[in-house]
């Protein structure tokens, strides 16, 4: 029997101010953001070994404590300001501290049975060797130069050139073995943005932050003597490049709107956990290493147009797709060295929507479908050809007594996966009833119901080079909520 108790609290403080220097007439800005969160969870596991011929029972107590503190400070100063050109110097300071502690105790008793909540009968309490305590401290200084340049009445260029100096320290204590790792490094992550407000935008960003410092630790668990995890101080720094572009244009008299969206990401020196196996000793060793070849892209096109002169009826059609090339290190056959695995995921889709609006009445009918073609270079038997669909109807309808009804019904499903548990269908119905009060309708009372039919399954899938992962989320999909809102600005 397992039980868990969790206590969590957080604190957040934010200050934003600006003044004009009496000496230079330039603007000086100051922002301070402080956050602190504390989480304490205690899990209790009761084991009854009577069936195994053991007279004593075992009770495990697993108190886990995590504390996170963050302090962000931003100071800005205008170096040069004109109508079409602005140079701003910014200094950012960041401090973060995370403390993660897990203590596992074994409690033995001579009684025939104990429960996970009954501690009075425990006779001994012994700290187990797989307990640990890890703390991470992170300090960052970032001078940042920002440039704003209006090339024309419609085109604006924004450029930022941050140089970040990072100091990281990790302390890890487990099995009477203490480790401390430190590292200092600098990053340069420029961002360039060219935009025409309301028409289009082009953005480029580079990121080259080091992998988490935990990858430097050697971790050996006495409870798993045949599994070793080694750190890798020779890891190269991961680098990612991102390009994003979008464009829209109004065509014709029927308010025909065309949109194009594109993004592309490439990841250099991505970190992957490789597993090697020693057949003589039977020991498996896990070690992080760099892999290349990861990239993804997406292209999407949509067209929207009014179907009548009064422009009450509007139709929208969308075409798009994404392609993901995922590379990881795997070792499914327990070989001496990990192997490179590449999975290619191509997913085109098409969607359509029809909207009708008349005064306060709004109706919408939508439908979409996508095809997922997944190929695995290391195992062709795991290739997947699957498809998804979704059909939905939503309505916003005014009722007597100044009531407003909102409802949404959707039917969605998946087909073509190798496991029947993933090939699911869902029928989800949500609805709300609201009413405004006050002279200016500044008070709103709303009664909202989520998943009225109980059809939501909260199941999602993730596909990468390590395989197909299906995730169940234990949530409360069905609930009713009453809310009261007050708009101060009406």
C-alpha positions in Angstrom: 0.0 0.0 0.0 1.4 3.4 -1.0 0.4 6.9 0.3 1.9 10.3 -0.4 1.5 13.6 1.3 2.7 16.8 -0.4 2.9 20.4 0.9 3.8 23.2 -1.5 3.9 27.0 -1.2 5.4 29.7 -3.3 6.2 33.4 -3.1 6.6 35.9 -6.0 7.5 39.6 -6.0 7.8 41.9 -9.0 8.9 45.5 -9.3 9.0 47.6 -12.5 10.0 51.2 -12.5 11.7 53.8 -14.7 13.1 57.3 -14.3 14.6 60.0 -16.5 18.2 61.0 -15.5 18.4 64.7 -14.6 22.0 64.8 -16.0 21.6 63.2 -19.4 17.8 63.2 -19.9 18.0 59.5 -20.8 15.6 56.9 -19.5 16.8 54.5 -16.8 14.7 51.4 -16.1 14.8 48.9 -13.2 13.0 45.5 -12.9 13.2 43.1 -10.0 11.6 39.7 -10.0 12.0 37.4 -6.9 10.6 33.9 -6.6 10.7 31.2 -4.0 9.0 27.9 -3.9 9.1 25.1 -1.4 7.8 21.5 -1.9 7.9 18.7 0.7 6.5 15.3 -0.1 6.5 12.2 2.1 5.7 8.8 0.6 5.1 5.7 2.6 5.2 2.2 1.2 4.0 -0.8 3.3 5.2 -4.2 2.3 3.9 -7.5 3.7 6.4 -10.3 3.3 4.3 -13.0 5.0 3.8 -14.9 1.8 7.6 -15.0 1.3 8.2 -16.7 4.7 9.5 -13.6 6.4 8.1 -12.9 9.9 8.7 -9.1 9.9 7.1 -6.5 7.8 8.9 -3.5 6.2 7.7 0.0 6.0 9.5 2.5 3.8 9.3 6.3 4.5 10.5 8.5 1.7 10.5 12.2 2.6 11.5 14.3 -0.4 12.2 18.0 -0.1 12.8 20.5 -3.0 13.4 24.2 -2.6 13.9 26.7 -5.4 14.9 30.3 -5.1 15.3 32.8 -8.0 16.2 36.4 -8.2 16.2 38.3 -11.5 17.3 42.0 -11.8 17.3 44.0 -14.9 18.7 47.5 -15.4 18.4 49.4 -18.7 19.8 52.7 -20.0 19.3 54.4 -23.3 22.6 55.2 -24.9 21.2 56.8 -28.0 17.6 57.7 -28.8 16.3 59.2 -32.0 13.0 58.9 -33.9 14.2 56.0 -36.1 17.1 54.6 -34.0 17.5 53.4 -30.4 20.4 51.8 -28.7 19.8 50.4 -25.2 22.3 48.9 -22.7 20.8 46.3 -20.3 22.3 44.4 -17.4 20.6 41.3 -16.2 21.4 39.4 -13.0 20.1 36.0 -12.1 20.5 33.8 -9.0 19.0 30.4 -8.6 19.3 27.8 -5.9 17.7 24.3 -6.0 17.9 21.8 -3.1 16.6 18.3 -3.8 16.7 15.8 -1.0 15.3 12.3 -0.7 15.6 10.2 2.5 14.5 6.6 2.5 14.0 4.9 5.9 13.2 1.2 6.5 11.1 0.6 9.5 10.7 -3.0 10.9 8.0 -4.3 13.3 7.2 -7.6 14.8 3.5 -7.3 14.3 1.7 -9.3 11.6 0.7 -6.3 9.6 1.3 -2.6 9.5 -0.4 0.2 7.5 1.4 3.0 5.7 0.0 5.5 8.1 0.6 3.7 11.5 4.1 4.8 12.7 3.5 4.1 16.4 4.2 0.4 16.2 7.5 0.8 14.3 10.4 -0.5 16.4 13.5 0.4 14.2 14.2 3.1 11.7 17.3 2.8 9.4 18.4 5.2 6.8 18.8 3.3 3.5 22.0 3.7 1.3 20.1 4.9 -1.8 19.1 8.2 -0.1 20.6 11.3 -1.5 20.8 15.1 -1.3 21.6 17.3 -4.3 21.9 21.1 -4.4 22.5 23.3 -7.4 23.6 26.9 -7.3 23.4 29.1 -10.5 24.7 32.7 -10.8 24.4 34.6 -14.1 25.6 38.0 -15.2 24.3 39.2 -18.6 25.2 42.5 -20.3 22.9 43.0 -23.2 23.0 45.5 -26.1 19.7 46.1 -27.9 19.2 48.0 -31.2 16.0 49.3 -32.6 16.0 50.6 -36.1 12.9 51.7 -38.2 14.0 51.3 -41.8 10.7 52.6 -43.2 7.3 53.6 -41.9 6.3 49.9 -42.1 9.5 48.0 -41.4 11.3 47.6 -38.1 14.5 45.8 -37.2 15.2 44.6 -33.6 18.5 43.1 -32.7 19.8 41.9 -29.3 23.3 40.8 -28.5 23.5 39.2 -25.0 26.7 37.9 -23.5 26.0 35.7 -20.5 28.6 34.8 -17.9 27.5 31.7 -15.9 28.8 30.1 -12.7 27.3 26.8 -11.7 28.0 24.6 -8.7 26.5 21.2 -7.7 26.9 19.3 -4.5 25.8 15.7 -4.3 25.8 13.4 -1.3 24.8 9.8 -1.4 26.1 6.4 0.0 28.6 8.3 2.2 30.2 9.6 -1.0 30.3 13.4 -1.5 30.8 15.1 -4.9 31.2 18.8 -5.8 31.4 20.0 -9.4 31.9 23.6 -10.6 32.1 25.2 -14.0 32.3 28.7 -15.4 31.5 29.6 -19.0 30.1 32.3 -21.3 27.4 32.2 -23.9 26.6 34.5 -26.9 23.0 34.1 -28.1 22.0 36.9 -30.5 18.5 37.4 -31.8 17.6 39.3 -35.0 14.0 40.2 -35.8 12.7 42.0 -38.9 9.0 42.8 -38.9 6.3 44.6 -40.8 3.5 45.0 -38.2 0.3 43.3 -39.3 2.0 41.8 -42.4 4.9 39.6 -41.7 7.9 38.8 -39.5 11.3 37.0 -39.9 13.2 35.9 -36.8 16.6 34.2 -36.2 17.9 33.0 -32.8 20.8 30.9 -31.6 21.2 29.2 -28.3 24.4 27.6 -26.9 23.8 27.0 -23.2 25.7 24.0 -21.7 23.8 20.8 -20.8 22.6 20.4 -17.2 25.5 20.2 -14.7 24.1 16.9 -13.4 25.6 15.2 -16.5 29.0 15.7 -14.8 28.2 13.5 -11.8 29.1 9.8 -11.3 26.2 8.1 -9.7 26.4 4.6 -8.3 23.4 3.0 -6.5 24.2 0.3 -4.0 20.7 -1.1 -4.5 21.5 -1.5 -8.2 25.1 -2.8 -8.2 24.8 -3.9 -11.9 24.0 -0.4 -13.1 26.5 2.4 -13.1 26.0 6.0 -14.3 29.0 8.0 -15.3 29.4 11.7 -15.8 31.1 13.1 -18.9 33.3 16.2 -18.5 34.1 16.1 -22.2 30.6 16.9 -23.4 30.4 19.5 -26.1 28.1 22.4 -25.6 24.7 21.9 -27.4 23.9 24.6 -30.0 20.5 25.2 -31.6 19.5 27.5 -34.5 16.0 28.6 -35.0 14.4 30.4 -38.0 10.8 31.6 -37.9 8.8 33.3 -40.7 5.2 34.3 -41.0 3.3 36.4 -43.6 -0.3 37.4 -44.1 -2.2 39.4 -46.6 -5.8 40.6 -47.3 -7.0 39.9 -50.8 -10.2 40.9 -52.6 -13.4 42.6 -51.3 -14.7 39.5 -49.5 -12.0 39.9 -46.7 -10.0 37.0 -48.1 -7.1 36.5 -45.7 -4.0 34.4 -46.6 -1.5 33.2 -44.0 1.8 31.4 -44.4 3.9 30.2 -41.4 7.3 28.4 -41.4 9.8 27.4 -38.8 13.0 25.4 -38.9 15.2 24.2 -36.0 18.6 22.4 -36.1 20.3 21.0 -33.0 24.0 20.5 -32.9 25.7 18.4 -30.2 22.5 17.3 -28.6 23.0 15.3 -25.4 21.8 11.6 -25.3 22.2 8.9 -22.7 24.2 6.0 -24.1 24.2 2.5 -22.5 27.0 0.0 -22.8 26.9 -3.6 -21.5 29.8 -5.7 -20.2 28.9 -9.4 -20.9 31.6 -10.7 -18.6 30.5 -8.8 -15.4 26.9 -8.2 -16.4 27.3 -4.5 -15.6 25.4 -1.8 -17.6 27.0 1.6 -17.8 25.0 4.8 -18.7 27.0 7.8 -19.9 25.8 11.0 -21.6 27.3 11.8 -25.0 26.8 14.1 -27.9 24.8 13.2 -31.1 24.2 15.2 -34.2 21.5 15.0 -36.9 18.5 16.3 -35.0 16.4 18.9 -36.8 12.7 19.7 -37.5 10.6 22.0 -39.6 7.0 23.0 -40.1 5.1 24.7 -42.9 1.5 25.9 -42.7 -0.8 27.7 -45.1 -4.4 28.9 -44.4 -7.0 30.8 -46.4 -10.1 32.5 -44.9 -12.9 34.1 -46.8 -16.4 35.5 -46.3 -19.1 33.5 -48.2 -21.9 36.2 -48.2 -22.2 39.9 -48.7 -23.1 40.5 -45.1 -20.0 38.6 -44.1 -21.9 36.5 -41.5 -20.7 33.2 -42.9 -16.9 32.6 -43.2 -14.9 29.6 -44.2 -11.3 28.7 -43.4 -9.2 26.0 -44.8 -5.7 25.1 -43.6 -2.9 22.9 -45.1 0.3 22.1 -43.4 2.7 19.5 -42.0 5.8 19.0 -40.0 8.9 16.8 -40.3 11.0 15.7 -37.3 14.4 13.9 -37.6 15.2 12.5 -34.2 18.6 10.9 -33.4 19.4 9.2 -30.1 21.8 6.6 -28.7 20.0 3.2 -28.0 21.0 -0.3 -27.0 18.1 -2.6 -27.3 20.1 -5.8 -27.8 22.5 -5.2 -24.8 25.6 -4.8 -27.0 29.0 -3.6 -25.8 28.5 -0.1 -27.2 25.4 2.0 -27.8 24.1 2.4 -31.3 22.9 5.5 -33.2 19.1 5.4 -33.9 17.3 7.7 -36.2 13.5 8.1 -36.4 11.9 10.2 -39.2 8.4 11.5 -38.4 6.4 13.1 -41.2 2.9 14.4 -40.3 0.8 16.3 -42.9 -2.6 17.6 -42.0 -5.7 19.4 -43.4 -8.3 21.3 -41.5 -11.5 23.2 -42.2 -13.8 25.5 -40.3 -17.1 27.3 -41.0 -18.3 30.2 -38.8 -21.7 31.9 -38.7 -22.3 35.0 -36.6 -25.5 37.1 -36.2 -25.5 39.7 -33.4 -24.5 37.7 -30.3 -25.1 34.3 -31.9 -22.0 32.5 -33.0 -21.9 29.0 -34.4 -18.8 27.1 -35.6 -18.2 23.7 -37.3 -14.7 22.4 -37.6 -13.0 19.2 -38.8 -9.4 18.1 -39.1 -7.3 15.1 -40.0 -3.6 14.2 -40.1 -1.5 11.3 -41.3 1.6 10.2 -39.3 4.3 8.3 -41.2 7.1 7.2 -38.9 10.2 5.3 -40.1 12.9 3.8 -37.8 16.4 3.2 -39.3 17.4 0.7 -36.6 14.2 -1.4 -36.7 11.9 -1.3 -39.7 9.4 -3.4 -37.8 8.6 -0.4 -35.7 7.5 1.8 -38.6 4.1 3.4 -38.1 1.4 4.6 -40.5 -1.3 6.2 -38.3 -3.9 8.9 -38.7 -5.9 11.1 -36.4 -9.2 12.9 -36.8 -11.3 15.5 -35.0 -14.8 16.9 -35.6 -16.3 19.6 -33.4 -19.2 21.9 -33.0 -19.3 25.0 -30.8 -22.0 27.6 -30.1 -22.4 30.8 -28.2 -26.1 31.6 -27.8 -27.9 34.5 -25.9 -30.8 33.4 -23.7 -33.6 35.2 -21.9 -32.8 37.0 -18.6 -29.4 38.2 -20.1 -28.0 34.7 -19.9 -25.3 33.4 -22.3 -24.8 29.8 -23.2 -21.5 28.5 -24.5 -21.0 24.8 -25.5 -18.5 22.8 -27.4 -18.8 19.2 -28.6 -15.9 17.4 -30.1 -15.2 13.8 -31.4 -11.6 12.8 -31.9 -9.8 9.5 -32.4 -6.6 7.8 -33.5 -6.0 4.8 -35.7 -3.1 2.8 -37.1 -0.9 2.4 -34.0 0.5 -1.0 -33.1 -1.2 -1.0 -29.7 -4.9 -1.1 -29.2 -4.6 1.1 -26.1 -3.5 4.0 -28.3 -6.2 3.6 -30.9 -8.8 5.4 -28.9 -12.0 7.5 -29.5 -13.2 10.4 -27.4 -16.4 12.3 -27.2 -16.0 15.5 -25.1 -18.7 17.9 -24.2 -18.0 21.2 -22.4 -20.4 24.0 -21.5 -20.9 27.2 -19.5 -23.8 29.4 -18.5 -23.0 33.1 -17.6 -24.7 36.3 -16.8 -23.5 39.9 -16.5 -24.6 42.3 -13.7 -24.1 46.0 -13.0 -24.8 49.2 -14.9 -21.9 48.5 -17.3 -22.0 44.7 -17.0 -18.8 44.8 -15.0 -19.8 41.8 -12.9 -19.9 38.4 -14.5 -21.0 35.1 -12.9 -20.2 32.0 -14.8 -21.0 28.3 -14.2 -18.7 26.0 -16.2 -18.8 22.2 -16.7 -15.8 20.3 -18.2 -16.2 16.9 -19.8 -19.8 16.4 -19.1 -20.0 13.0 -20.8 -16.8 11.7 -19.1 -15.2 10.8 -22.4 -11.8 12.4 -22.1 -8.9 9.9 -21.6 -5.9 12.2 -21.2 -3.6 10.0 -23.2 -0.8 11.4 -25.4 2.0 9.9 -27.4 5.6 11.0 -28.0 7.7 9.5 -30.8 11.5 10.0 -31.0 14.6 7.8 -31.7 14.3 6.1 -28.3 10.8 4.7 -29.2 7.2 5.4 -28.8 6.1 6.8 -25.4 2.4 6.7 -24.3 1.6 9.0 -21.4 -1.4 8.8 -19.1 -2.2 11.9 -17.0 -4.1 11.4 -13.8 -6.2 14.5 -13.7 -9.7 15.6 -12.9 -11.2 15.8 -16.4 -14.8 16.1 -15.1 -15.6 19.1 -12.9 -18.0 22.0 -12.3 -16.7 25.4 -11.5 -18.4 28.6 -10.4 -16.5 31.8 -11.0 -17.2 35.5 -10.3 -15.4 38.2 -12.3 -15.2 41.9 -11.8 -13.9 44.2 -14.6 -12.6 47.4 -13.1 -12.1 49.2 -16.4 -15.6 49.2 -17.8 
